C-alpha cells in the first residue's frame, strides 16, 4: 500500500517524539532519522500532529490533477464546512468550489444520508448482524481492526464509506446527464485526513478505486477564500440535511441511525481501548459503536485548518437552518449492492513473526527472554517505542542488542573493569544521585528526597 503519510528526512532530527505517538508502533529512529514500517502504518496522522520539526506530513493529490478530465466533480467532506468563520450558508462554499475549476458538486453528506437510511432499512428488515455493529466510515479504524483486532472484523458494518458511495453515484449520474464516458469524468474528494487520501487510492473493501484523487481540506480552503468573497449570486446546491452534515463530527453517524443504542468514541487511543473492551466482551448492551480516529471526528483530521471544537460548533450552527434529511435510499434489486463493499475485509497479519508457526513461537520465546533482560523503562533511547518493540527488532534483525543504552552500560563496565558507568549515561538513567554521586540539590534547585 502506498501511504499518504511520509517523512521529510532533511527536517527530521531523530528526536523520537513520533515513536511514542504511533498507536501501532510503526516508527523507529535509526542513524539519527525516523523510519516508518510501511506495513504497520494506518495513516492516522498522530505522528504528524506531534512532530515538533514538521518532518512528518501527509501528501495529497495536487489540485491541478483535475485538469486531466473534461468534466470535474467535487466531493466535499462536511468537515470542510466548519473551517470558515462567520459562515451562514453552505451554498457559499459549494458555489466557491464551482469557481475554482469544478463543474459539479456532489456532497459527501448526501452519501452519508443515503447510507444512514440504508442502515435503518437493514435494521427494520431484520438483516442478520454480528452485534455490536462497528462503523465502517473511518479508514484508519478499519485498518486498525484488520491488523490488531481480526476477531472483530465480522462486527464491521457491511457498507462502503460515504465518500465511496458518493463517488459511485456522482460518476453514474454525470455520465447519464452529460453523455460523457465515465473515464472522462474526474471525481475528486476533499478530505480532512491522511487516511482518506490513502483510501481514495487503495480502498479497503473495493476491488478498484472509485475516486480519481483526493485533495486536502487545507489546500482547498486556501483556494476558496478569495472566490467565496467575490460571489454575487448563489445557486442552490446544498443537497443534504442535518443527518448527513452531522457525520462531520463524532456522534453524527450514530444519531442518524435513529433509535439504536450507541456509543461514539473519538481519538485513536480511546478507540483502541474501546476495541479491546469489545474484544473482551465487556460491552454487550450497545447496538452500534461509532469509532473515529481523530479527536471530535473528521473535524479533527490532520489536513484541516481550524480547531476541531470550533469547527464542530460552526457546523452545528449551520445545521440549524437545514431540514432533518433530504435523501432516502430508494435503489432496489441489484442496484442496492452499490452500498456494499465488493469483498469482505481480511485480516492483515503485519504482527506475525513468521509464516511457520513453530519458527514464530521460537522467535516469540527469544523476544520474551530478551525483554526480561531489559529495564522496562520504555525510554525510547534505542529508537524503538518500547522495550518489547526493541526486543522484537533485535530478534527480527532490525536492531542490535547494543542499541539499548543499558546494554552499553554493561559493556562499558566490563571493558573498564568497574561497576560504575553512570557518567556515560544521560542523567535520567544514572543510578546514583548527582553527576558525581552527591546530593542532587547541589546541581540545582531540586526538592529533597522524602523516604516513606
N, C-alpha and C positions, 0 to 999 in steps of 0.2 A: 504494500500500500504506500502511495506517495502522500506524505503528511503535509499539512499546511504550516505546522509549527517547525521553524528552522532556527539554526544557530548562526549568528554572525561572529565568526571566530576572531575577527580583528578587535571586536569590542569586548569579548569575553576575557575576564581576568582570573578565572578559576576560583572564584570566591566561595563556592559550594552552597550558596543560598538556595539555588534551584533544586538541589538534590533532596532537600528536606521537604520541599513543597509538592513534589511529584507524588500523586497518590498510588502509582503503580511501580514506583522505584525504577523508572525508565531512564534516569540520568546518572551519569558518572562523571567525575572530573579526573582526567588523566593528562599528565605532562602539562599541567597548568591551564588546561582548557576543558570545558564541559563537552560531553558527547551524549547523544540520545540513542538509546537502544530502540531502534525503529519498531520492532515487533511489539514492544510493550507500550508505546505511546498511544494514548486515547484522545489526543488533541483537546484536552480540557482547558488548556491555556493558563493553568495555575502557575507554571514557570514564567510565563510572560508577565504576569501581574506582579511577581515578587522580584524579578531580576533588577538589581539596582543600577546596572550598567546598560540596560536596554539591549542586551546581547541576544536575547531570545525574542523572536517575533513571529507573527503569522502572516503568511503571504497569500493574498487572494488574487483573483484574476484582475488584470489591468482593465480599466474602463474602455479602452479602445478595442477590446476583444469583440465587442458587439458590432464593429464595423464590417465584419465578415459576412453579415447576414442582411438580406433585403428587408426583412420585417423583424422588429425587435420588441420583445415583451419583457417588462419589468415585473418581478415578483417580490414586492417589499414585505419583509417580516414586520409584523405590527410593532415590534420593539423600536423601529425607526420613528414611529410617531411620538415617542417620548423624548426625543433628542432636541426638540426645538422649544425655545422659550416663548411664552405668551401666544401659543398657537390655539386657535379656537375652532379649526375646521380641518379635518383630514384631507379634504379635497385640495387644499393648498399644496400639500406635499405631493399628492398624486398628479396634479397638473404640473407641478415643478418637474416631475420625472419625464413628462412628455416634452418639456423644454430642453432637456439635456440629451436628447437623442433617441428616446423610446417612442414607438408608435402606439403602444398599448400598455396598460397597467392591469395586472390581474393580482388582486390582493391575496397574500398567503392566509390572511384572516378569513377569506371566503372559503379556502380549502379547509381551514380549521373548523368552520361552522358545518361544512359538509361532513367532515369526519365525526364531529360531535353528534350530529343527527344519525349518522350511520351506526355509531356506538349505541345510541338509545334504541334504535330499531333492533339491533342484535340482542340487547338486554331484554326487550319486550318479547322477542320471539323465542327466548329461552335457549339460545345457542350455547352449547356446552363450552364452559370456560374453566381454566385452572385458576383457582382463587388463592390469594387476591390477585387481581389483574395489575400489571405494571405498565405504565405508559410507554409507548414506543416513539415518542416525539423527540427525545433528546439523543442525538447520535453518540455523544460521549457515554451516556448511561448504557446504551445498547452494547458498545464495545467493552465497557467495564464488565457487564454481566457475562458476555461471551468469553471473557478472559478469566475472570476471578470467581464468578458465580454461575457456572454452567448448569447447575441443578435448577436455577430459576428461569432458564430460557423458556420453558412451557408457560410461565406466568406472563410473559410479554404479550401485550395486546396484538392481535393479528391484523394490523393495519399499517399502511405507509405513513410517512410524515406529511403534515400539511403542505410543505413546500413541494414534495414529490407529487402529491395529488394535484396541486395547483398547476404544476408544470405540465403534467399529462393532459389535463383538461384545457389549459390555455393554448397549447400547441394544436390540439384537436380542433377546438372551436375556431382558431385563427386560420387553419388550413381550409376549413369548410367555408369560412366567410370571405377569404381573400383569393382562394383558388391556387395558392402557392403550395409547392411541395413542402412537406414537413422539414426537410433538411435546409430549406431556405429561410426558415423561421428560427430566430435565435431567442431562447428563453433563458433569462438570467435572474438568479435570486439575489436579493440584497439582504445580507445576513449579519447577525450580531456576534458570531463566534467562529473560532478556527475549526471547530468540529463540523459545522455546517458547510464550511468551504471544502473540507475533505470529503464529506458525504455527497456533495454535489458531483464530485468526480469518481468516488468509489462508494456507491450506496450499499448499505448493509444487506437489504432484502431484495434488491432488484438485480436482474441479470445484466442490465446495461444502464448507464446514466440517462436520466430524462432531462437533465439541465445541461445547458451549453457553457455554463460558468457561474461563478459566484463572486459578487462584489461586496467588499466590506462596508458596513454602515458608515464608518468614519470617512471613507473615501467619497461615498455618495453625498454624505452630509455637507462636505466642503463644496461640492459641485452645485448643491441645491440652494445654498444661501442667497446668492445673487438672483437667480431666476425666480425664486419664490417671492422676492420683494418687488419684482417687475411685473408680476401677473396683473392684468387688468380685467380679465374675465375668467370665471371658473366654470369648467364643465363638471356636471355631477357624475363623478367617477366612483365614489365610495360605494362598495357593494357588500359590506359586512356590518354586522351589528355587535352588540355587547359580547355575545358568546364567542365570536371569532377574535375580536380585538383583545379580549381578556387573556388569550393564550400567551400574550407577551410577557406576563408575569406569573410567578408561582401561584398556583391555585385556580387559575383561569380555566384550564382544561378540565379540572375536576368539577368545577361549578357548572360547566356546560353539559355535563352528563346527567344532571338533574336527578336528585334523589338518592344516588348511591352513597353509601358511607365511604368516605375517602380520607386520605392523608396527603398533604402536599409538602414535599421536602425539597429544600434548595441548598446549594453548597455541596461541593464534592465530598467533603469529609462527612457531612451529615448523611449524604446519600449512601456512602459506604457503610456507615453504622446501621442505617435502616435495612440495607440489603442483608447484612449479617443477621439482623433480628428476624427478617423474613425467612432466611435460610434455616435458622434455628427453630422456626415455627412459633415465634413469640408474638405474632401479630395476627391472630385468627379472625378478629372481628371486622377488619377492613375489607371492603369490596374492591377498592381501586386505590393504587398508590401512584401518585404523580411525583416523579423524580426529575429534578433539574440540576445539572452540574454547576451552573452559575448561581451566584448569590442573587436572590429575588427573581430568578428565572432568566429568560432571554434578555431582559433589560440589563442584566449584569454581565453580559458577554464581553470578552476581551477586545472585540472590534467595535464597541460602541464608544460614544463620546461622553455622555452625561453620567452622573452618579446614578446608580440603579434605583435608589429610593426616590430621588427626584423624578426620574423617568417614569416610575410606576405612578407617582402622584399625577403627573401630567396626563398620562394615558387614562387614568380614572376620570379626570376632568373632561377629557374629550368624549368619553363614553356616556356622559350624562345626556348628551343630545342625540344618542343613537337608539334605534329600536333594539329590542332584545335579540332578534335574529332575522336575517334576510334570506337564508338559504336552507333548503331541505334536500336530502339525498334521495332523489327520485329514480335513479337508474335501476333497471330491472334485468333479470336474467344474467347472462354472461357479463354484461356491462358493469354489474355490481363488483366484479372482481378487480376493477380498477382501484378500489380502496385497499386491496390486499397485496402483500408482497409477493414477488414471483417465486421465492423459495423460502424455506424455513431457515431461521437463524441457526448457525452451527457453532459449536464450541471451538475456540481458538486456543490451542494448547501452548501458549507462549511461556508458561512457567514449568513445562515438563523438562526434567533434567536430561532425559534420554529416551529415545523411542523404545529401547529394550528395557522392560520393567526391572529385570534383575540388575542391569547396569545402573539404572536410575536409583534403585534402592541403595546400591553401593555408594553412589555419589552423595545421596542424602545422608548416609551414615558418616561420610567424611566431612560433610558440611556441619553436621551437628557436633562432631568431635572437635573440629576447629573452632566453632562458635563457643564451645565451653572453655576454650583456652583464651578467648578474647575477653576484655574487661567489661563489655556490655554497656559502655557509655554512649555508643552511637554518636560519637563526636564528629564524624564526617571527615576527619583528617586524612583518611585513606582514600577519599574520593568517592566512597560509597555512602548511601544514606543511613545504613545501619550495620551492626556487626554481622547480622545474618546475611545481608546482601554482600558484604565483603567476603565472608566465608564462601558464599556461593560463587563469587567471582574468582576466588583462588582455585576452587575445585574445577571450575569450568575453563580455567586458563586465561581469564580476563584480568587477573591481578596476581601479585606475588605476596607471600606472607610478610615480607619485609616492608610492604607498603603501610602496615599498621605501625603507628608511632610507638606503641608499647613493645612491639617486637624489636623496634630499633633500640629501645632502652635496654632490652635483654642482651642484644648483640653488643651494644656499647659497653655494658658492664662486663660482659665476658671478655671482650678484647682489651679493656682497660684493667682487668683484674680487680675490679672494685664492685661494690654493691650500691654505689651512689652515682647515678647518671642524671640526677634531676636537672643539672644545669644545661643539659642538652634538650630538655623538653620545654614546650610552651608552659606558661605559668599555671593554667588550669589543671594540668596533668602532673604537676610535681607532687610528690608525696610529703615533702617537708615544708614547713612554714617559711615563707620569705625566700628570697633569692639565695641566701646563704644559711638557711635553716633557722633564722631568728624570728622575732616577733613581726608579723605582717604589718602591724601598725607603724613600724619603723620606716616602712616604704611608702606610707600614705595615710590618709585619714580613714582607717578602717575601724569598724566596731570590733570590740574584743570578743573572743570566743566564749560561749557560755556552755558548760557541760552539765547535763542533767542526769 
